[in-house]
């Protein structure tokens, strides 16, 4: 990170996103992208790049979270007790309250494969999913996946800015406390409906205080073993009023639920899962449904300035599309991420760092997102191959710098 020394509290807004060596071949040869490959990158970034959690986070003084059995149901009181244990395991109230802002740099590897029911898919393999035989339409067999990196700035749960670059293609997203937005090469800047919500990536072990506040009003639904770790399960459901705010005349968000799996041994968040169901009015009388299930295994906790922060993990996404004359499809995506650098309490991080783009169009995004509103393959065909990395006020990089 480079600071502007001409301004005592200033911060230079140019920051290099870490791009792995494997990405340079793609960056150097942009013409090698096929339309199908471009659609795959669009799918990955549209769904996995910058998803939001189901509802806004209310900043709750941690002392208020103390369980009072008489004031809550047993499930709610148990959840509050588990959240208190989580606060203690991540560093305690004093350490978490000392954080005013955060900066993180990380690397990612993404891969996608698509399964379709019948149709014109190439029958490479067959497997049973949900009781039916599905065909693998396309799958990356080079064993590598798409490599990239990201930079995240955050001042509070609803004040954040993200830039993620994968295989030479960039997505930017952010929130200024009033509106959450994102921008991709294939879509103009657009805002999410409803109140601004935190970035899911921050809840994957990077921001314990926001995680504690998010699950403060959850309920405990029981216990479950995840990857050999015995966990308590906390559940939080988006309210109907919140879902209505995020819906429109043509797009209805039917439900959005999030689960936190907290280790019984360490008290830390071990697994994060959320699921949402969206109904889109198709041409005519039919409807198209998109169901997205996202699960993150959170690993490699390390202490940074007295706070336990996860430095790696794996996110798996299952995107199921059905309706529209039985034309079903199921797409699986995976992201492996690692944190390379992290720091707290960044001096000079002003509101200017979180301003939305000037071309922002409000009320257009429905986070199944770009994928749900318009089919990725048709978009790629109609608009051609996506443009490469463009200008950014938050982060930028030069391939030659990394070659040197």
C-alpha positions as CSV (number, residue, x, y, z in Angstrom):
1,X,0.0,0.0,0.0
2,X,1.4,3.4,-1.0
3,X,0.4,6.5,1.0
4,X,0.3,10.1,-0.3
5,X,3.0,11.8,1.8
6,X,2.0,15.3,0.4
7,X,-1.2,15.0,2.5
8,X,-0.6,14.0,6.0
9,X,-3.7,11.8,6.2
10,X,-4.0,11.2,2.5
11,X,-4.1,7.8,0.9
12,X,-3.2,7.1,-2.7
13,X,-6.0,5.4,-4.5
14,X,-3.9,3.3,-6.8
15,X,-3.2,-0.2,-5.5
16,X,-1.9,-3.2,-7.4
17,X,-4.2,-6.2,-7.3
18,X,-2.1,-9.3,-6.9
19,X,-2.2,-11.3,-10.1
20,X,-0.9,-14.9,-10.0
21,X,1.7,-15.9,-12.6
22,X,-0.8,-18.3,-14.2
23,X,-2.9,-15.3,-15.3
24,X,-0.3,-13.6,-17.5
25,X,-0.7,-15.9,-20.5
26,X,-4.4,-14.9,-20.6
27,X,-3.7,-11.2,-20.1
28,X,-1.1,-11.3,-22.9
29,X,-3.4,-13.1,-25.3
30,X,-6.8,-11.5,-25.1
31,X,-7.9,-12.8,-28.5
32,X,-7.7,-16.4,-27.3
33,X,-11.0,-16.0,-25.4
34,X,-13.8,-17.9,-27.1
35,X,-17.4,-16.7,-26.7
36,X,-18.1,-19.8,-24.5
37,X,-15.0,-19.0,-22.3
38,X,-16.1,-15.4,-22.0
39,X,-19.6,-16.5,-20.8
40,X,-17.9,-18.8,-18.2
41,X,-15.9,-15.9,-16.8
42,X,-19.0,-13.7,-16.8
43,X,-20.9,-16.4,-14.9
44,X,-18.1,-16.8,-12.3
45,X,-17.8,-13.1,-11.6
46,X,-21.5,-12.4,-11.8
47,X,-22.3,-15.0,-9.1
48,X,-19.2,-15.6,-7.0
49,X,-17.4,-12.2,-7.4
50,X,-19.3,-9.9,-5.1
51,X,-22.4,-11.5,-3.5
52,X,-24.1,-9.7,-0.6
53,X,-25.5,-11.2,2.7
54,X,-29.3,-11.4,3.0
55,X,-29.9,-8.4,5.2
56,X,-28.2,-5.3,6.6
57,X,-26.2,-5.5,9.7
58,X,-27.2,-3.5,12.7
59,X,-24.2,-2.4,14.9
60,X,-25.1,-3.9,18.3
61,X,-23.0,-3.2,21.5
62,X,-21.6,-6.6,22.3
63,X,-22.7,-6.3,25.9
64,X,-26.3,-6.3,24.8
65,X,-25.8,-9.8,23.2
66,X,-25.5,-11.4,26.6
67,X,-28.2,-14.2,26.7
68,X,-31.2,-13.6,29.0
69,X,-33.2,-16.7,29.0
70,X,-36.4,-15.1,30.2
71,X,-36.4,-12.5,27.5
72,X,-35.9,-14.8,24.5
73,X,-36.9,-18.3,23.3
74,X,-34.5,-21.1,24.1
75,X,-33.3,-21.2,20.4
76,X,-32.6,-17.4,20.4
77,X,-30.9,-17.5,23.9
78,X,-28.7,-20.4,22.8
79,X,-27.7,-18.5,19.7
80,X,-26.7,-15.4,21.7
81,X,-24.6,-17.5,24.0
82,X,-22.8,-19.0,20.9
83,X,-22.2,-15.5,19.5
84,X,-20.6,-14.5,22.8
85,X,-18.3,-17.5,22.6
86,X,-17.4,-16.5,19.0
87,X,-16.6,-12.9,20.2
88,X,-14.3,-14.3,22.8
89,X,-12.6,-16.7,20.4
90,X,-11.9,-14.0,17.8
91,X,-10.2,-11.7,20.3
92,X,-12.8,-10.3,22.7
93,X,-14.9,-7.2,22.7
94,X,-12.1,-4.7,23.3
95,X,-10.1,-6.0,20.3
96,X,-13.1,-6.1,18.0
97,X,-14.3,-2.6,19.0
98,X,-10.8,-1.2,18.4
99,X,-11.2,-1.8,14.6
100,X,-12.4,1.2,12.7
101,X,-11.4,0.1,9.2
102,X,-9.9,-2.8,7.3
103,X,-7.8,-3.4,4.2
104,X,-7.2,-6.9,2.7
105,X,-5.4,-8.2,-0.4
106,X,-6.1,-11.8,-1.5
107,X,-5.8,-14.3,-4.4
108,X,-8.5,-16.5,-5.8
109,X,-8.9,-19.5,-8.1
110,X,-12.3,-20.1,-9.7
111,X,-13.7,-22.9,-11.8
112,X,-17.2,-23.8,-13.1
113,X,-19.0,-26.8,-14.6
114,X,-22.5,-27.0,-15.9
115,X,-24.9,-29.9,-15.7
116,X,-28.1,-29.8,-17.8
117,X,-31.2,-32.1,-18.0
118,X,-31.2,-33.5,-21.5
119,X,-31.0,-30.9,-24.3
120,X,-27.9,-30.6,-26.5
121,X,-25.3,-31.1,-23.9
122,X,-22.1,-33.1,-24.7
123,X,-22.4,-36.3,-22.8
124,X,-18.9,-36.4,-21.2
125,X,-20.0,-38.0,-17.9
126,X,-23.3,-38.8,-16.3
127,X,-24.2,-38.5,-12.7
128,X,-27.4,-38.5,-10.6
129,X,-28.4,-35.1,-9.2
130,X,-31.6,-34.7,-7.4
131,X,-32.9,-38.0,-8.6
132,X,-32.4,-37.4,-12.3
133,X,-29.7,-38.1,-14.8
134,X,-27.8,-35.0,-15.7
135,X,-25.3,-34.4,-18.5
136,X,-22.1,-32.4,-18.0
137,X,-22.3,-29.7,-20.7
138,X,-19.0,-28.2,-20.2
139,X,-16.2,-28.6,-17.6
140,X,-12.7,-27.2,-17.3
141,X,-10.4,-30.2,-17.5
142,X,-7.0,-28.3,-17.5
143,X,-6.9,-28.7,-13.7
144,X,-6.1,-25.0,-13.3
145,X,-9.2,-22.9,-13.1
146,X,-9.3,-19.1,-13.5
147,X,-6.7,-17.3,-11.4
148,X,-7.0,-13.8,-10.0
149,X,-6.7,-11.4,-7.0
150,X,-8.7,-8.9,-5.1
151,X,-8.4,-5.8,-3.0
152,X,-11.0,-5.0,-0.3
153,X,-11.4,-1.7,1.7
154,X,-14.0,-1.5,4.5
155,X,-14.8,1.2,7.1
156,X,-18.0,-0.4,8.4
157,X,-20.3,-3.1,7.2
158,X,-22.2,-0.8,4.9
159,X,-19.1,1.2,3.8
160,X,-16.8,-1.0,1.6
161,X,-15.2,-1.2,-1.8
162,X,-14.0,-4.3,-3.7
163,X,-12.0,-4.9,-6.8
164,X,-11.5,-8.4,-8.1
165,X,-9.6,-9.3,-11.3
166,X,-9.9,-12.9,-12.7
167,X,-8.1,-13.9,-15.9
168,X,-7.8,-10.3,-17.0
169,X,-11.5,-9.5,-16.4
170,X,-12.4,-7.1,-13.6
171,X,-15.5,-6.6,-11.4
172,X,-15.8,-3.7,-9.0
173,X,-18.4,-3.3,-6.3
174,X,-19.0,-1.1,-3.3
175,X,-21.3,0.6,-0.9
176,X,-21.3,4.2,0.3
177,X,-23.7,3.5,3.2
178,X,-26.7,4.6,1.1
179,X,-26.5,2.3,-2.0
180,X,-24.7,-0.9,-2.8
181,X,-23.5,-1.2,-6.4
182,X,-21.3,-3.2,-8.8
183,X,-19.8,-2.8,-12.2
184,X,-18.7,-5.4,-14.7
185,X,-17.2,-5.2,-18.2
186,X,-20.4,-6.5,-19.8
187,X,-22.9,-4.4,-17.7
188,X,-23.0,-0.7,-16.8
189,X,-22.8,0.2,-13.2
190,X,-26.0,-0.8,-11.3
191,X,-27.3,-0.7,-7.8
192,X,-28.8,-3.4,-5.7
193,X,-32.4,-2.8,-4.7
194,X,-33.2,-2.2,-1.0
195,X,-30.9,-1.0,1.7
196,X,-27.2,-1.5,1.3
197,X,-26.0,-4.8,2.6
198,X,-22.5,-6.1,3.6
199,X,-20.2,-8.0,1.2
200,X,-20.4,-11.7,1.8
201,X,-16.6,-11.9,1.3
202,X,-16.1,-9.9,4.5
203,X,-18.2,-12.4,6.5
204,X,-16.0,-15.3,5.4
205,X,-13.7,-14.8,8.4
206,X,-12.4,-11.3,7.7
207,X,-14.8,-9.2,9.8
208,X,-15.6,-10.9,13.1
209,X,-17.4,-7.9,14.6
210,X,-19.9,-7.8,11.7
211,X,-20.3,-11.5,11.8
212,X,-21.2,-11.3,15.5
213,X,-23.7,-8.5,14.9
214,X,-25.2,-10.4,11.9
215,X,-26.0,-13.5,14.0
216,X,-26.9,-11.6,17.2
217,X,-30.6,-12.1,16.3
218,X,-30.4,-15.6,14.9
219,X,-31.7,-18.8,16.3
220,X,-29.9,-22.1,17.1
221,X,-31.3,-24.9,15.0
222,X,-29.1,-27.7,16.4
223,X,-25.7,-29.3,15.7
224,X,-24.0,-30.6,12.7
225,X,-20.6,-32.1,11.8
226,X,-18.9,-30.3,8.9
227,X,-15.7,-31.7,7.5
228,X,-15.1,-33.5,10.7
229,X,-15.8,-30.4,12.9
230,X,-18.7,-30.5,15.4
231,X,-20.6,-27.3,15.0
232,X,-23.5,-25.4,16.4
233,X,-25.9,-24.2,13.6
234,X,-27.3,-20.6,13.7
235,X,-29.9,-19.6,11.3
236,X,-31.1,-16.2,10.1
237,X,-34.0,-15.6,7.7
238,X,-34.5,-12.4,5.6
239,X,-37.9,-10.8,6.5
240,X,-40.7,-10.6,4.0
241,X,-40.5,-6.7,4.0
242,X,-36.7,-6.9,3.2
243,X,-37.4,-9.3,0.3
244,X,-40.1,-7.1,-1.1
245,X,-37.7,-4.1,-1.1
246,X,-35.3,-6.1,-3.2
247,X,-37.9,-7.3,-5.6
248,X,-39.5,-5.6,-8.7
249,X,-42.4,-6.1,-11.0
250,X,-40.6,-8.8,-13.0
251,X,-38.3,-10.2,-10.4
252,X,-39.4,-11.6,-7.0
253,X,-37.0,-12.7,-4.3
254,X,-39.0,-15.5,-2.6
255,X,-36.6,-16.3,0.2
256,X,-33.0,-15.7,1.4
257,X,-31.6,-17.6,4.4
258,X,-28.1,-17.7,5.9
259,X,-26.6,-20.3,8.3
260,X,-23.5,-20.0,10.4
261,X,-21.7,-23.1,11.6
262,X,-19.7,-22.3,14.7
263,X,-17.1,-24.8,15.9
264,X,-17.9,-26.4,19.3
265,X,-14.2,-26.8,20.0
266,X,-12.8,-23.4,19.0
267,X,-15.9,-21.2,18.9
268,X,-14.8,-19.8,15.5
269,X,-17.0,-19.6,12.4
270,X,-16.2,-22.8,10.5
271,X,-18.7,-22.8,7.7
272,X,-21.0,-20.2,6.2
273,X,-24.0,-21.1,4.0
274,X,-26.7,-19.0,2.4
275,X,-29.5,-19.8,-0.1
276,X,-31.8,-17.7,-2.1
277,X,-34.7,-18.4,-4.5
278,X,-35.7,-15.9,-7.2
279,X,-38.7,-16.0,-9.6
280,X,-38.5,-14.1,-12.9
281,X,-41.5,-13.5,-15.1
282,X,-40.6,-14.9,-18.5
283,X,-42.2,-13.8,-21.8
284,X,-45.7,-15.1,-21.9
285,X,-47.2,-16.8,-18.9
286,X,-44.3,-18.9,-17.7
287,X,-41.8,-18.2,-14.9
288,X,-38.1,-18.9,-14.6
289,X,-36.7,-19.8,-11.1
290,X,-33.1,-19.4,-10.0
291,X,-32.0,-21.1,-6.8
292,X,-28.5,-20.2,-5.6
293,X,-26.9,-22.1,-2.7
294,X,-23.5,-20.8,-1.6
295,X,-21.3,-22.6,1.0
296,X,-17.9,-21.5,2.4
297,X,-15.5,-23.6,4.4
298,X,-13.5,-21.1,6.4
299,X,-9.9,-22.0,7.4
300,X,-6.4,-20.9,8.4
301,X,-7.2,-18.6,11.3
302,X,-4.3,-16.4,12.3
303,X,-4.0,-13.6,14.8
304,X,-3.6,-10.1,13.4
305,X,-3.3,-7.3,16.0
306,X,-5.1,-9.5,18.6
307,X,-7.9,-10.6,16.3
308,X,-8.4,-14.1,14.9
309,X,-8.8,-13.7,11.1
310,X,-9.4,-16.5,8.5
311,X,-6.7,-16.4,5.8
312,X,-8.1,-19.0,3.5
313,X,-11.1,-21.1,2.5
314,X,-13.2,-22.6,-0.2
315,X,-16.6,-21.4,-1.5
316,X,-18.8,-23.8,-3.5
317,X,-21.9,-22.4,-5.4
318,X,-24.7,-24.4,-6.9
319,X,-26.9,-22.5,-9.3
320,X,-30.1,-24.3,-10.3
321,X,-32.3,-22.9,-13.1
322,X,-35.7,-24.4,-13.8
323,X,-39.1,-23.5,-15.3
324,X,-39.6,-22.3,-18.9
325,X,-40.8,-25.5,-20.5
326,X,-38.7,-27.9,-18.3
327,X,-35.4,-26.4,-19.6
328,X,-33.5,-27.0,-16.4
329,X,-29.8,-26.4,-15.8
330,X,-27.5,-26.9,-12.8
331,X,-24.2,-25.1,-12.6
332,X,-21.5,-25.7,-10.0
333,X,-18.8,-23.1,-9.3
334,X,-15.9,-23.2,-6.8
335,X,-13.6,-20.5,-5.5
336,X,-10.5,-21.1,-3.5
337,X,-9.2,-17.9,-1.8
338,X,-6.2,-16.9,0.3
339,X,-5.4,-13.7,2.2
340,X,-2.0,-12.3,1.3
341,X,-2.1,-9.1,3.3
342,X,-4.4,-7.6,5.9
343,X,-4.3,-4.4,8.0
344,X,-6.7,-2.6,10.4
345,X,-7.4,1.1,11.1
346,X,-6.2,2.6,7.8
347,X,-5.4,6.3,8.2
348,X,-6.8,8.7,5.6
349,X,-9.6,6.3,4.4
350,X,-12.2,8.9,3.7
351,X,-15.7,8.7,2.2
352,X,-14.3,9.6,-1.2
353,X,-12.9,6.0,-1.4
354,X,-16.4,4.6,-1.3
355,X,-18.2,6.9,-3.8
356,X,-20.3,5.0,-6.4
357,X,-19.5,5.4,-10.2
358,X,-20.9,8.4,-11.9
359,X,-22.8,6.2,-14.4
360,X,-24.7,4.4,-11.7
361,X,-28.2,3.2,-12.6
362,X,-30.3,2.5,-9.5
363,X,-32.6,-0.4,-9.0
364,X,-31.4,-2.7,-11.8
365,X,-29.5,-5.4,-10.0
366,X,-31.0,-8.6,-8.6
367,X,-28.1,-10.6,-7.3
368,X,-28.6,-13.9,-8.9
369,X,-27.6,-11.3,-10.6
370,X,-26.5,-10.6,-14.1
371,X,-26.9,-14.3,-14.7
372,X,-30.6,-14.3,-13.7
373,X,-31.7,-11.2,-15.5
374,X,-30.1,-12.2,-18.8
375,X,-28.7,-15.5,-19.8
376,X,-24.9,-15.4,-19.8
377,X,-24.5,-17.2,-23.2
378,X,-26.9,-14.9,-25.0
379,X,-25.2,-11.8,-23.5
380,X,-21.8,-13.0,-24.6
381,X,-23.0,-13.7,-28.1
382,X,-24.8,-10.5,-28.5
383,X,-22.1,-8.2,-27.1
384,X,-19.1,-10.1,-28.2
385,X,-16.1,-10.9,-26.1
386,X,-16.0,-8.8,-22.9
387,X,-13.5,-5.9,-22.8
388,X,-10.3,-6.3,-20.8
389,X,-9.4,-4.5,-17.6
390,X,-10.4,-0.8,-17.6
391,X,-9.7,2.3,-15.6
392,X,-10.4,2.2,-11.8
393,X,-10.2,4.8,-9.1
394,X,-9.8,2.1,-6.4
395,X,-7.3,-0.4,-7.8
396,X,-5.3,-0.9,-10.9
397,X,-2.5,-3.1,-12.1
398,X,0.1,-3.3,-14.9
399,X,1.1,-6.8,-16.1
400,X,4.6,-5.6,-16.9
401,X,5.1,-4.7,-13.3
402,X,4.4,-8.3,-12.3
403,X,6.6,-9.6,-15.0
404,X,9.5,-7.6,-13.7
